[in-house]
Amino acid sequence: MGEPLAAHARFRTRRADEAQWEAARVLSQHELRLRRDAPLDARLNAAGHGPVVLCWMDYGADVEVRAPGLGDYVAVNIPVSGAMQVEHRGTRFVADPAHAAVFSPDGDLRMRYRPDLRQFIVRIDVDALGDVLRGLAPAVPDAPLRFAPPMDVAGPAAAFTGAVRLLREVLEPSSGPVPTGRGSQPLSAF
């Protein structure tokens, strides 16, 4: 199988300033720092459907990303290989193929990507998500959306990763059937 969402390439570059600028156009403003003198090989493929954008991101280097709150969206970073150290809203953890990172719209975030990190990022418009949640639970008072940052991709969260697989099939029909998570086939084949 080729690179996910390759038909929807947004950029590929070896320059950190260009990677930061182009990624900010799809995601949000952030600071990108190379952690070592290793060569950068950054790429971002992205396609959307309604209020959801699915991205495939790979820096190919040890990088640190710092960002203020995301503002108008929630992000779910789903590593399919490698790992990243995450700090968000007072929580520190490692995101890897068994543990996704869920970023609330508010709160600074810091991520350190290992060179072997390859991940899907799901960008969900916060207003659209709020509308859906209010429709499901109209009695719940309006409050800022906040999520627990680490998400075990097995168990109840398997429904979310299944929805991401379906979205990928909609956006990239040539990807064929996509395997399920832990318990059957590894997410690295996502």
Secondary structure per residue as TSV (DSSP state, phi and psi in degrees):
chain	resnum	aa	ss	phi	psi
A	1	M	-	360.0	138.4
A	2	G	-	-80.2	-171.3
A	3	E	-	-65.0	131.4
A	4	P	T	-58.5	140.7
A	5	L	T	56.0	27.3
A	6	A	G	-57.6	-31.3
A	7	A	G	-70.0	-10.0
A	8	H	G	-117.6	40.1
A	9	A	E	-64.4	132.2
A	10	R	E	-101.0	-39.0
A	11	F	E	-165.3	159.0
A	12	R	E	-146.4	126.7
A	13	T	E	-153.4	160.1
A	14	R	S	-109.2	4.4
A	15	R	-	-103.5	124.9
A	16	A	H	-62.3	-40.9
A	17	D	H	-64.3	-39.5
A	18	E	H	-68.6	-41.3
A	19	A	H	-60.9	-43.5
A	20	Q	H	-62.6	-48.2
A	21	W	H	-61.4	-49.1
A	22	E	H	-68.8	-39.6
A	23	A	H	-64.7	-36.4
A	24	A	H	-64.6	-29.3
A	25	R	H	-66.9	-29.7
A	26	V	H	-96.0	-37.3
A	27	L	S	-107.0	-96.7
A	28	S	-	-156.8	170.0
A	29	Q	-	-61.4	139.0
A	30	H	-	-160.7	171.0
A	31	E	E	-113.3	130.6
A	32	L	E	-116.4	126.6
A	33	R	E	-128.3	131.5
A	34	L	E	-73.3	132.2
A	35	R	S	-87.5	-20.5
A	36	R	S	-141.3	176.5
A	37	D	S	-83.3	22.0
A	38	A	-	-72.2	148.3
A	39	P	-	-68.8	136.7
A	40	L	-	-84.7	139.5
A	41	D	-	-138.7	74.6
A	42	A	E	-88.5	141.7
A	43	R	E	-148.9	148.8
A	44	L	E	-142.1	124.2
A	45	N	E	-113.9	137.5
A	46	A	E	-152.2	139.2
A	47	A	E	-147.2	150.3
A	48	G	E	-127.9	164.4
A	49	H	E	-143.5	109.5
A	50	G	T	62.7	-131.7
A	51	P	T	-84.8	12.1
A	52	V	E	-120.5	133.1
A	53	V	E	-120.4	131.5
A	54	L	E	-106.7	126.4
A	55	C	E	-119.5	149.1
A	56	W	E	-115.0	122.5
A	57	M	E	-128.6	141.4
A	58	D	E	-154.2	120.9
A	59	Y	-	-95.2	-24.5
A	60	G	-	64.9	19.8
A	61	A	S	-154.2	166.2
A	62	D	-	-80.5	105.9
A	63	V	E	-127.8	156.7
A	64	E	E	-117.8	134.1
A	65	V	E	-120.7	127.6
A	66	R	E	-123.9	137.8
A	67	A	E	-146.7	147.5
A	68	P	S	-73.5	-175.2
A	69	G	-	-51.5	150.5
A	70	L	-	-73.8	-24.5
A	71	G	-	82.2	-83.1
A	72	D	S	-104.9	13.7
A	73	Y	E	-152.6	162.7
A	74	V	E	-105.9	140.7
A	75	A	E	-121.2	139.5
A	76	V	E	-122.4	113.3
A	77	N	E	-96.6	122.1
A	78	I	E	-118.9	95.1
A	79	P	E	-64.6	137.4
A	80	V	E	-108.3	-15.3
A	81	S	E	-155.6	156.3
A	82	G	S	72.9	-163.1
A	83	A	-	-157.1	165.3
A	84	M	E	-143.9	143.6
A	85	Q	E	-86.1	136.8
A	86	V	E	-128.3	140.1
A	87	E	E	-130.4	122.8
A	88	H	E	-155.1	126.8
A	89	R	T	51.7	44.0
A	90	G	T	81.2	4.9
A	91	T	E	-113.3	133.9
A	92	R	E	-117.1	136.6
A	93	F	E	-164.2	175.2
A	94	V	E	-110.5	126.2
A	95	A	E	-95.5	132.9
A	96	D	B	-150.3	-175.0
A	97	P	T	-58.9	-17.3
A	98	A	T	-97.2	-13.2
A	99	H	E	-138.5	110.5
A	100	A	E	-82.3	165.3
A	101	A	E	-112.4	127.8
A	102	V	E	-111.2	121.2
A	103	F	E	-109.6	120.3
A	104	S	-	-70.3	160.8
A	105	P	S	-64.1	-27.7
A	106	D	S	-110.6	159.4
A	107	G	S	99.7	129.5
A	108	D	-	-58.8	154.1
A	109	L	E	-137.8	150.4
A	110	R	E	-137.5	130.5
A	111	M	E	-132.8	138.0
A	112	R	E	-118.0	112.3
A	113	Y	E	-88.5	130.1
A	114	R	-	-75.6	155.8
A	115	P	T	-59.1	-26.2
A	116	D	T	-92.6	7.8
A	117	L	-	-72.2	125.3
A	118	R	E	-127.6	132.3
A	119	Q	E	-150.0	153.8
A	120	F	E	-93.4	142.0
A	121	I	E	-123.0	126.6
A	122	V	E	-105.4	119.5
A	123	R	E	-105.8	117.6
A	124	I	E	-119.1	123.4
A	125	D	E	-58.5	126.0
A	126	V	H	-66.8	-35.8
A	127	D	H	-67.0	-43.5
A	128	A	H	-64.3	-41.5
A	129	L	H	-63.7	-42.3
A	130	G	H	-60.2	-40.9
A	131	D	H	-60.6	-44.7
A	132	V	H	-63.1	-45.9
A	133	L	H	-64.1	-39.6
A	134	R	H	-65.1	-34.1
A	135	G	H	-67.4	-34.0
A	136	L	H	-78.4	-33.3
A	137	A	-	-139.1	73.5
A	138	P	T	-63.5	-22.2
A	139	A	T	-80.1	-12.0
A	140	V	S	-75.0	129.7
A	141	P	-	-65.8	150.8
A	142	D	-	-64.9	131.7
A	143	A	-	-156.2	157.5
A	144	P	-	-58.0	140.9
A	145	L	-	-75.6	126.3
A	146	R	-	-137.8	140.6
A	147	F	-	-127.3	154.2
A	148	A	-	-71.1	123.8
A	149	P	S	-60.0	-44.7
A	150	P	E	-83.1	142.1
A	151	M	E	-134.5	116.4
A	152	D	E	-70.5	122.8
A	153	V	S	-76.4	-5.8
A	154	A	S	-92.9	176.8
A	155	G	G	69.3	-141.2
A	156	P	G	-58.6	-31.8
A	157	A	G	-71.0	-12.4
A	158	A	H	-59.5	-28.9
A	159	A	H	-64.1	-38.4
A	160	F	H	-65.3	-47.7
A	161	T	H	-65.7	-30.1
A	162	G	H	-64.7	-39.3
A	163	A	H	-65.8	-36.3
A	164	V	H	-66.3	-40.7
A	165	R	H	-60.9	-42.5
A	166	L	H	-62.9	-44.0
A	167	L	H	-59.7	-41.6
A	168	R	H	-61.3	-42.2
A	169	E	H	-63.7	-35.1
A	170	V	H	-67.9	-42.5
A	171	L	H	-80.5	-22.3
A	172	E	-	-139.9	71.6
A	173	P	G	-54.8	-26.0
A	174	S	G	-76.1	-4.7
A	175	S	G	-71.1	-17.2
A	176	G	-	70.2	-175.6
A	177	P	-	-61.2	136.7
A	178	V	-	-107.6	129.5
A	179	P	-	-62.3	159.3
A	180	T	-	-84.9	174.4
A	181	G	S	-75.1	-160.9
A	182	R	T	-50.7	143.3
A	183	G	T	106.9	-27.3
A	184	S	T	-126.3	-76.0
A	185	Q	S	-126.5	151.7
A	186	P	-	-68.3	149.3
A	187	L	G	-67.0	-14.5
A	188	S	G	-61.3	-20.4
A	189	A	G	-90.4	3.1
A	190	F	-	-41.0	360.0
